[in-house]
């Protein structure tokens, strides 16, 4: 009997088990570090169990890839209802709600109610307003959307055109509530001022938080939030003067009814102005509680950007886990082309190498793994700063410096983190070869859902980096003191970093790494400030001649390029600082009863160094900045490349464990190719059989004989010779 190689079906579970056994730490303990604590990890598992145990399998997504937009949307309505019932039954607070929605893995119509509408009203309404509205919003009797973006304008609040004009009591027509205490007239002055992309508005929301330009006796008071009823509470029909249309198919988010809203002189009570930070009395007198209150109008956008960073980090981790598992069980090629040392005396029996042993795969996936940890720690650190701001605001400390810092940091991080997250997702999908293109990977559909959209909504990433992010950094130069996340702007941090030579310990030093990244950020921020200062000194020209216009264009392009580079550099410093800060805190808590081992800390240090080398130093845009001013010599750069290769080798045995520490359930991942048992091919084939085109019966696309429905009347006519025959005469004429 001839000897044969083991089949992939036999090898895959063994490969997976061997990889787990090779880890130098307990994966469960590392999962608790990744989650932030054992209690947070256990809480996440409990929340996921609520979805898995649903008696009607409402949250099961097995058939989701095979559904069209209408099916997905209607199913999403059921998911949204069950989500809200679970939320209410267990009295879930914000952190649990956010996590539960993440595990839904569907962008439900209530997403904007929970993430934008609810927090905006809660944080920007007066105590009296919240007492009246809060129970209705909390219970789901009122479903909110957040109407800011217009067809012609997005995050540029000053450019929005929707108006809220004060109508004095004597001139009021009376509102739905019969109030004659003064009103606001909400109006869309032209089609391009229609509120667009408003999640939940197309079919679902009962009320909208409308950002509109307040006008009192002809005076523009700027953007303010108003609570505007949209639909009748009894019938759910649109109220008079409102128009709402679903925007139709998008690249993703099939279950979300993004809509277009317009208002035709809609009257609402005067008291529907969210009044925590400003009031307008019956006479039309406007009063603002604090000059800083104007900045708080961007509070919802800031909150969402913090959330987007967390979601983006999660998506990066999810994609990395799937791709890493697949790389473990996929065998391809010859052992001579991989870094594996496995051998056999017989070439016919020699196993193909696991693709995780290919250097090109390690460079992509291990870098993705490092990014997943780094982005997670950065998002958590940003959330902590945001929470500190909320504590200040709750104590009426409206002059807190955190107000500007949070707006600035989130402008940078939203752009940097979401861009890097999408890169990780795409890198992981491509590492899976042709199979990665199938939705069985769990990544192809994920890519066009939030990771891709994250780059655009709540501020286009390019515009954020070149605009508010860079403006914030230049302003920080004038400050006499800086928080740790901006410490590189201190005078002592602007000198060129010392050359490391071939000193591996120096390269791995967190002090040196921060110094290197801080030098880059400080130099670029100062260069941007100098460029803008020189432009102001020289004047901008009359703008009337073609030469003036050309000079203005050149200056604008130079500014945009430098501003983007400076903002990215700050983002990298923030992420690296957050990584170091988080691991230092973990290290400080190690004690006799701690489950954190030296091997775990060593693995985290390697991940941090790999992130520093991969993203902050050796990435082409970063490397260009260092070579531009000569702060890093060729010998140092070469030494860093060598150290990166060493780190990749050292991470090899822990790679799967560091990804499985993300603690994501197979049920949630929805990836036959990335399943935890390693049976990728068998699960892939089982998944393929679910395709309706492969099934007979009422839900299938084949008849009882297994023939495609309608085939006999379409292409069947061609195969049976019943279609228009080949015209040899015309073919001959064409050749002539």
C-alpha positions in Angstrom: 0.0 0.0 0.0 1.5 3.3 -1.1 2.2 5.9 1.6 0.3 9.2 1.1 0.4 12.6 2.7 -2.3 13.3 5.4 -5.3 15.2 3.9 -5.9 18.8 4.8 -9.0 17.7 6.6 -6.9 15.6 8.9 -4.1 18.1 9.3 -6.0 21.3 10.0 -7.3 20.6 13.5 -3.9 19.3 14.4 -2.2 22.4 13.1 -4.5 24.6 15.1 -4.0 22.6 18.3 -0.2 22.6 17.9 -0.1 26.4 17.4 -2.1 27.0 20.6 0.2 24.7 22.5 3.3 26.6 21.3 2.2 29.8 23.1 4.4 30.9 26.0 1.4 32.1 28.0 -2.2 31.2 28.8 -4.4 32.6 26.1 -7.2 33.1 28.6 -5.0 35.4 30.7 -3.9 37.4 27.7 -7.5 37.8 26.7 -8.2 39.5 30.0 -5.4 41.9 29.4 -6.7 42.7 26.0 -10.2 43.3 27.3 -8.9 45.5 30.1 -9.8 43.2 33.0 -11.2 39.7 33.6 -14.6 41.2 34.5 -14.8 43.1 31.3 -13.9 40.0 29.3 -16.5 37.9 31.2 -19.1 40.7 30.7 -18.5 40.6 26.9 -19.0 36.9 26.9 -22.3 37.2 28.8 -23.6 39.8 26.5 -22.8 37.7 23.5 -24.5 34.7 25.1 -27.7 36.8 25.3 -27.7 36.9 21.5 -26.8 33.3 20.9 -29.5 32.1 23.3 -32.3 34.0 21.7 -35.2 31.5 21.5 -36.2 32.7 18.0 -32.6 32.8 16.7 -33.3 36.4 15.7 -29.6 37.3 15.8 -28.4 34.2 13.8 -26.6 35.5 10.7 -26.0 32.3 8.8 -28.2 33.3 5.9 -27.3 37.0 6.0 -24.7 36.8 3.1 -27.4 35.3 0.8 -30.0 38.1 1.4 -30.8 41.1 -0.7 -31.1 44.7 0.7 -34.8 44.6 1.4 -34.5 41.2 3.2 -31.6 42.5 5.2 -33.5 45.7 6.1 -36.7 44.0 7.2 -34.7 41.4 9.2 -32.8 44.3 10.7 -36.1 45.7 12.1 -36.6 42.4 14.0 -33.0 42.5 15.2 -33.5 46.1 16.4 -36.6 45.2 18.4 -35.0 42.2 20.1 -31.9 44.3 20.9 -34.0 47.0 22.5 -36.0 44.3 24.5 -32.7 42.8 25.8 -31.4 46.3 26.6 -34.5 47.2 28.6 -34.9 43.8 30.2 -31.4 43.8 31.7 -31.2 47.5 32.3 -28.0 47.7 30.2 -25.9 50.9 30.6 -24.0 52.6 27.8 -20.8 50.5 27.7 -22.9 47.3 27.6 -25.2 48.7 25.0 -22.3 49.6 22.8 -20.8 46.2 23.1 -24.1 44.4 22.5 -24.7 46.4 19.3 -21.2 45.5 18.2 -22.0 41.8 18.6 -25.1 42.2 16.5 -22.8 42.6 13.5 -25.5 44.6 11.7 -25.8 48.3 11.4 -29.4 48.4 12.7 -31.7 51.4 12.4 -31.5 52.1 16.1 -27.7 52.6 15.9 -28.0 56.4 15.5 -30.7 56.6 18.2 -28.3 54.9 20.7 -25.0 56.4 19.6 -26.0 60.0 18.7 -29.6 61.0 19.3 -29.9 59.7 22.8 -26.6 61.1 24.2 -27.1 64.4 22.4 -30.5 65.0 24.1 -29.3 63.7 27.4 -26.2 65.9 27.5 -27.5 69.0 25.8 -31.0 69.3 27.2 -31.9 71.1 30.4 -32.8 69.1 33.6 -36.5 69.9 33.0 -36.3 68.8 29.4 -34.6 65.5 30.3 -37.1 64.8 33.0 -39.9 65.1 30.4 -38.2 63.4 27.4 -35.7 61.1 29.0 -38.1 58.2 29.9 -39.6 58.3 26.4 -36.1 58.1 24.8 -34.8 55.5 27.3 -37.7 53.2 26.8 -37.8 53.4 23.0 -41.2 55.2 22.9 -39.3 57.9 21.0 -36.7 56.8 18.4 -34.2 59.5 17.5 -32.1 60.3 14.5 -29.4 63.0 14.3 -29.9 65.4 11.5 -26.7 67.4 10.8 -25.3 66.5 7.4 -26.8 68.2 4.4 -26.5 67.5 0.7 -24.1 70.3 0.2 -22.4 70.3 3.6 -21.3 67.8 6.2 -19.1 68.4 9.3 -18.7 72.1 8.4 -21.3 73.4 10.8 -21.0 77.0 9.7 -22.0 76.0 6.2 -25.2 74.3 7.0 -28.3 76.0 5.6 -31.3 74.6 7.5 -32.8 77.4 9.6 -34.7 77.6 12.9 -36.4 81.0 12.9 -37.9 82.3 16.2 -41.6 83.1 15.9 -42.8 85.4 18.7 -45.9 84.3 20.7 -48.2 87.0 19.2 -47.3 85.8 15.7 -47.4 82.1 16.5 -49.8 79.8 14.7 -49.8 77.3 17.6 -47.9 74.1 17.7 -49.2 70.5 17.9 -49.3 70.9 21.6 -51.3 74.0 21.5 -48.5 76.1 22.9 -48.5 79.8 22.2 -45.3 80.5 24.1 -43.2 81.2 21.1 -42.1 78.8 18.4 -39.3 77.8 16.0 -39.9 77.5 12.3 -37.7 74.7 10.9 -37.2 75.2 7.2 -35.1 73.7 4.4 -34.5 76.7 2.1 -33.3 74.8 -1.0 -32.9 71.2 -2.1 -29.2 71.2 -1.4 -30.0 72.0 2.3 -31.9 68.8 2.7 -30.5 66.7 5.6 -28.9 63.7 3.9 -27.4 60.4 5.1 -29.4 60.7 8.3 -29.4 57.2 9.8 -32.8 56.0 10.9 -34.7 58.8 9.3 -35.9 56.9 6.1 -38.5 54.8 7.9 -37.8 54.4 11.6 -37.2 57.6 13.6 -40.1 59.3 15.4 -38.0 62.4 16.2 -34.9 64.1 14.9 -32.3 66.1 16.6 -31.9 68.8 13.9 -28.8 71.0 13.8 -30.1 74.2 12.4 -29.0 77.9 12.0 -30.8 79.8 14.8 -32.3 83.1 13.5 -33.8 85.6 15.9 -35.2 88.9 14.4 -33.0 88.4 11.4 -29.8 87.8 13.4 -27.9 84.6 12.8 -27.0 83.0 16.1 -25.2 80.0 14.6 -25.9 76.3 14.8 -28.0 74.9 17.6 -29.8 71.5 18.2 -33.6 71.3 18.1 -35.8 68.3 18.8 -38.3 68.0 15.9 -41.1 65.4 15.8 -41.1 63.5 12.5 -43.9 60.9 12.7 -47.3 60.6 14.3 -46.8 58.5 17.5 -50.0 56.6 16.8 -49.8 55.8 13.1 -46.1 56.4 12.4 -47.1 58.5 9.4 -44.9 61.5 8.6 -46.3 64.7 10.2 -47.2 67.7 7.9 -44.3 69.6 6.4 -41.8 66.8 6.7 -40.4 64.8 3.8 -38.4 61.7 4.4 -37.0 59.3 1.8 -34.8 56.3 2.1 -31.5 56.8 0.2 -31.6 53.4 -1.4 -28.7 50.9 -1.8 -25.3 51.7 -0.5 -22.0 49.9 -0.6 -22.9 48.5 2.8 -25.1 49.1 5.8 -28.1 47.3 4.2 -30.1 47.3 7.4 -29.8 51.1 8.0 -32.4 53.4 6.6 -30.2 56.4 5.8 -32.5 59.0 4.6 -33.1 62.5 3.2 -35.0 64.9 5.4 -36.5 68.2 4.5 -38.8 70.6 6.3 -41.3 73.1 4.9 -41.9 75.8 7.5 -42.4 73.2 10.3 -43.4 74.8 13.6 -42.1 73.3 16.9 -42.4 74.7 20.5 -39.8 77.2 21.7 -38.9 74.8 24.4 -37.7 72.2 21.9 -34.4 74.0 21.7 -32.0 71.8 23.7 -31.3 74.3 26.5 -28.5 73.1 28.7 -26.0 75.6 27.4 -28.3 78.3 25.9 -31.8 79.5 26.3 -34.3 81.7 24.4 -37.1 83.2 26.4 -40.6 84.2 25.2 -39.4 87.6 24.1 -36.7 86.1 21.9 -33.8 87.0 24.3 -30.9 84.7 23.7 -28.6 83.8 26.6 -25.6 81.5 26.6 -24.3 80.0 29.8 -20.7 80.1 28.9 -18.5 81.2 26.0 -17.2 77.7 25.8 -20.7 76.4 25.2 -20.3 77.1 21.5 -17.7 74.4 21.3 -20.0 71.9 22.9 -22.2 72.0 19.8 -19.7 69.6 18.4 -20.0 67.3 21.4 -22.0 64.6 19.5 -19.5 64.5 16.7 -16.7 64.2 19.2 -18.5 61.3 21.0 -19.1 59.5 17.8 -15.4 59.9 16.8 -14.3 58.3 20.0 -16.7 55.4 19.3 -15.5 55.1 15.8 -11.9 54.6 17.0 -13.1 51.8 19.3 -15.1 50.1 16.5 -12.2 50.5 14.0 -9.8 48.8 16.5 -12.3 46.0 17.0 -12.7 45.4 13.3 -8.9 45.3 12.9 -8.7 42.6 15.6 -11.5 40.6 14.1 -9.9 40.5 10.7 -6.5 39.7 12.1 -7.9 36.7 14.1 -9.7 35.3 11.0 -6.6 35.7 8.7 -4.2 34.3 11.3 -6.3 31.2 11.9 -6.5 30.6 8.2 -2.7 31.1 7.8 -2.2 28.4 10.4 -4.4 25.8 8.7 -3.7 26.7 5.0 -0.8 24.7 3.5 0.6 25.8 0.2 3.8 25.6 -1.9 7.2 24.0 -1.1 9.1 24.1 2.1 12.1 25.7 0.4 10.0 28.9 -0.1 9.0 29.2 3.6 10.8 29.8 6.8 9.6 26.4 8.2 12.3 23.9 9.2 10.1 20.9 8.8 11.5 18.2 6.5 10.9 14.6 5.5 13.1 12.0 4.1 10.7 11.5 1.2 9.8 14.5 -1.0 6.5 12.8 -1.9 5.5 12.8 1.8 6.9 16.2 2.7 4.1 18.4 4.0 3.5 21.7 2.2 4.3 24.5 4.6 1.7 26.5 6.5 1.4 29.9 4.9 2.0 31.5 8.3 5.7 30.4 7.8 6.1 32.5 4.7 8.0 35.7 5.4 5.6 37.8 3.2 2.6 36.5 5.2 4.3 37.2 8.6 5.2 40.7 7.5 1.5 41.4 6.7 -0.3 39.5 9.5 2.1 40.1 12.4 2.1 43.8 11.6 -1.8 43.6 11.5 -1.7 41.9 14.9 0.5 44.6 16.3 -1.8 47.3 14.9 -4.8 45.6 16.4 -3.3 45.7 19.9 -2.0 49.3 19.4 -5.3 50.7 18.1 -7.2 49.0 20.9 -5.0 50.5 23.6 -5.2 53.9 21.9 -9.0 53.9 21.6 -9.2 52.9 25.3 -6.9 55.7 26.2 -8.9 58.2 24.2 -12.1 57.0 25.9 -10.5 57.6 29.3 -9.7 61.2 28.3 -13.2 61.7 26.9 -14.7 60.4 30.2 -12.5 62.8 32.1 -14.0 65.6 30.0 -17.5 64.4 30.7 -16.8 64.5 34.5 -15.6 68.1 34.1 -18.7 69.1 32.2 -21.0 67.4 34.7 -19.3 69.5 37.3 -20.0 72.6 35.2 -16.2 73.2 34.6 -16.9 74.4 31.1 -13.5 76.1 30.8 -11.7 72.8 31.1 -8.7 72.5 28.8 -9.9 68.9 28.0 -12.6 70.4 25.8 -10.2 71.5 23.1 -7.8 68.6 23.7 -10.6 66.0 23.2 -11.8 67.7 20.0 -8.3 67.9 18.6 -7.2 64.4 19.6 -10.4 62.8 18.2 -10.0 64.7 14.9 -6.6 63.2 14.6 -7.3 59.7 15.9 -10.6 59.2 14.0 -8.6 59.7 10.8 -5.5 57.8 11.7 -7.2 54.8 13.4 -9.9 54.3 10.9 -7.5 54.5 8.0 -5.1 52.0 9.6 -8.0 49.7 10.5 -9.2 49.5 6.9 -5.7 48.8 5.8 -5.5 46.0 8.3 -8.8 44.5 7.1 -7.8 44.7 3.5 -4.3 43.3 4.2 -5.8 40.4 6.1 -8.4 39.6 3.3 -5.7 39.7 0.6 -3.5 37.4 2.7 -6.2 34.7 2.4 -5.8 34.5 -1.4 -8.7 33.8 -3.6 -10.8 32.4 -0.7 -10.6 35.8 1.0 -12.8 37.2 -1.8 -15.7 34.9 -0.7 -18.0 36.1 2.0 -17.2 32.8 3.8 -14.0 34.6 4.9 -16.1 36.9 7.0 -13.9 39.8 5.7 -15.2 40.7 2.3 -18.5 41.9 3.5 -17.0 43.4 6.7 -14.7 45.5 4.6 -17.5 47.4 2.8 -19.5 47.8 6.0 -18.1 50.1 8.7 -14.3 50.0 8.0 -14.8 51.5 4.5 -17.5 54.0 5.6 -15.5 55.0 8.7 -13.1 57.0 6.4 -15.8 59.3 5.4 -18.5 59.9 7.9 -18.1 62.2 10.9 -15.5 64.0 8.9 -13.6 62.9 5.8 -10.2 61.7 7.0 -8.2 63.8 4.5 -10.1 66.9 5.5 -9.7 66.2 9.2 -6.0 65.7 9.0 -5.4 68.8 6.9 -7.9 71.0 8.8 -9.1 70.8 12.4 -6.5 68.3 13.5 -3.6 70.4 12.2 -5.1 73.6 13.5 -5.3 72.1 16.9 -1.7 71.1 16.9 -0.5 74.5 15.8 -2.5 76.1 18.5 -0.9 73.8 21.1 2.5 75.3 20.3 1.4 78.5 22.1 0.6 76.6 25.3 3.1 76.7 28.1 2.4 73.2 29.3 1.2 70.1 27.5 -0.4 66.8 28.6 1.6 63.6 28.1 0.0 63.0 24.7 1.5 66.3 23.5 4.8 66.2 25.5 6.8 66.2 22.3 6.0 69.9 21.9 8.1 70.7 24.9 11.4 72.3 24.0 13.5 69.3 25.2 11.7 67.0 22.9 12.5 68.7 19.6 16.1 67.6 19.2 17.0 64.9 16.8 17.0 61.4 18.4 20.4 59.9 19.0 21.5 57.3 16.4 21.0 53.7 17.6 23.5 52.0 15.5 23.0 48.3 15.7 21.9 48.4 19.3 18.8 46.1 19.6 18.2 47.2 23.2 18.1 50.8 22.2 15.7 50.1 19.3 13.4 48.2 21.7 13.6 51.0 24.3 10.3 52.7 24.8 12.1 55.9 25.7 14.0 55.9 22.4 10.9 55.0 20.5 8.9 57.9 21.9 11.8 60.3 21.3 12.0 59.3 17.7 8.3 59.6 17.0 8.0 62.7 19.1 10.9 64.3 17.1 9.1 63.7 13.9 5.8 65.1 15.2 7.4 68.2 16.8 9.4 69.0 13.7 6.4 68.8 11.4 4.1 70.8 13.7 6.7 73.6 14.0 7.3 73.5 10.3 3.6 73.9 9.7 3.4 76.8 12.1 6.3 78.5 10.4 4.8 78.0 7.0 1.5 79.6 8.1 3.3 82.4 9.8 5.3 83.1 6.7 2.2 83.2 4.6 0.6 85.7 6.9 3.7 87.9 6.9 3.9 87.9 3.1 0.1 88.4 2.6 -2.1 86.4 0.4 -2.1 88.7 -2.7 -5.0 90.4 -4.3 -6.2 87.2 -5.9 -7.2 89.1 -9.0 -4.3 88.0 -11.3 -3.6 84.5 -12.5 -0.2 84.7 -10.8 -1.8 85.5 -7.5 -4.2 82.6 -7.9 -1.4 80.2 -8.8 0.7 81.4 -5.8 -2.3 80.9 -3.5 -2.8 77.4 -4.9 0.8 76.5 -4.4 0.7 77.7 -0.8 -2.5 75.8 -0.1 -1.1 72.6 -1.5 2.1 72.9 0.6 0.0 73.6 3.7 -2.3 70.7 3.1 0.6 68.3 2.6 2.5 69.4 5.6 -0.6 69.6 7.8 -1.6 66.0 6.9 1.9 64.8 7.7 2.0 66.6 11.0 -1.4 65.2 12.0 -0.4 61.7 11.1 2.8 62.0 13.1 0.8 63.2 16.1 -1.5 60.3 15.7 1.4 57.8 15.7 2.8 59.5 18.9 -0.5 59.3 20.6 -1.0 55.6 19.7 2.6 54.7 20.8 2.2 56.6 24.0 -1.1 54.9 24.8 0.5 51.5 24.2 3.4 52.3 26.5 1.1 53.8 29.1 -1.3 50.8 29.1 1.5 48.2 29.4 3.2 50.2 32.1 0.0 50.2 34.1 -0.3 46.4 33.6 3.3 45.9 34.7 2.7 48.0 37.8 -0.2 45.8 38.9 1.8 42.6 38.7 1.9 40.9 42.1 1.8 37.5 43.9 -1.8 36.9 42.9 -1.5 38.3 39.4 -2.0 36.1 36.3 0.3 38.4 34.2 3.5 36.5 33.5 6.9 37.8 32.2 6.2 35.9 29.0 3.0 38.0 28.5 4.8 41.3 29.1 7.6 40.3 26.8 5.1 39.5 24.1 3.4 42.9 24.5 6.8 44.7 24.4 7.5 42.9 21.1 4.1 44.0 19.7 4.8 47.5 20.7 8.3 47.5 19.1 6.8 45.9 15.9 4.2 48.6 15.8 6.8 51.3 16.2 9.0 49.9 13.5 6.2 48.9 11.1 4.0 52.0 11.2 5.9 54.8 13.0 9.3 54.4 11.4 9.7 52.1 8.4 6.4 52.9 6.7 7.3 54.9 3.5 5.6 58.2 4.6 7.2 58.1 8.1 10.6 57.0 6.7 10.6 59.9 4.3 10.0 62.4 7.2 13.0 61.0 9.1 15.4 61.0 6.1 14.2 64.5 5.1 16.0 66.1 8.0 18.6 63.4 8.4 17.5 62.5 12.0 17.9 58.8 11.2 21.0 57.7 9.3 21.1 54.7 6.9 22.9 52.6 9.5 20.1 53.2 12.0 17.4 52.4 9.4 19.2 49.2 8.4 19.5 48.2 12.0 15.8 48.8 12.5 14.9 46.6 9.6 17.1 43.9 11.0 15.5 44.3 14.4 12.0 44.1 12.8 13.0 40.7 11.2 14.1 39.5 14.6 10.9 40.5 16.2 8.9 38.7 13.6 10.8 35.5 14.3 10.3 35.9 18.1 6.6 36.4 17.7 6.1 33.3 15.5 5.2 30.9 18.3 2.9 33.3 20.1 1.1 34.7 17.0 -2.1 32.7 17.2 -2.3 33.1 20.9 -1.9 36.9 20.7 -4.8 36.9 18.2 -7.1 34.5 20.0 -6.7 36.8 23.0 -9.2 39.0 21.1 -11.7 36.4 22.4 -14.1 36.5 19.5 -16.6 33.7 19.2 -17.1 31.6 16.0 -20.8 32.5 16.1 -19.9 36.2 16.0 -17.1 35.9 13.5 -19.2 34.2 10.9 -16.1 32.9 9.1 -16.1 29.3 8.1 -12.5 29.9 6.9 -11.5 31.3 10.2 -13.2 28.9 12.5 -11.6 28.0 15.8 -11.5 24.2 15.2 -9.4 24.8 12.0 -11.8 22.8 9.7 -11.7 25.5 7.1 -12.4 23.6 3.9 -15.2 21.4 5.3 -16.9 24.4 6.8 -16.4 26.3 3.6 -18.2 23.6 1.6 -21.0 23.4 4.1 -21.5 27.1 3.8 -21.5 26.9 0.0 -24.4 24.5 0.2 -26.5 27.1 1.9 -26.5 29.3 -1.3 -30.1 29.3 -2.6 -28.8 28.8 -6.1 -27.7 25.4 -4.9 -31.1 24.4 -3.4 -34.5 23.1 -4.5 -37.7 23.8 -2.8 -39.7 27.0 -2.0 -36.6 29.0 -0.9 -34.3 27.6 -3.5 -33.5 28.5 -7.1 -33.6 24.9 -8.6 -36.5 22.7 -9.5 -37.1 19.2 -8.3 -34.6 17.9 -10.9 -31.9 20.2 -9.7 -32.1 22.4 -12.8 -32.0 26.2 -12.4 -35.4 27.7 -12.4 -36.2 29.3 -15.8 -33.1 27.9 -17.4 -35.1 26.0 -20.0 -36.8 29.3 -21.2 -33.6 31.3 -21.3 -30.1 29.8 -21.9 -31.7 26.4 -22.3 -33.0 27.6 -25.7 -29.4 28.3 -26.6 -28.1 24.8 -25.6 -31.0 23.1 -27.4 -30.4 25.0 -30.6 -33.6 27.0 -30.4 -32.0 30.4 -30.3 -31.1 32.6 -33.3 -28.5 30.6 -35.3 -25.1 31.7 -36.4 -25.2 33.9 -39.5 -22.3 32.8 -41.6 -23.0 35.4 -44.3 -22.7 38.4 -41.9 -19.6 36.8 -40.3 -17.9 36.5 -43.7 -18.8 40.1 -44.5 -17.3 41.3 -41.2 -14.0 39.5 -42.0 -13.9 41.4 -45.2 
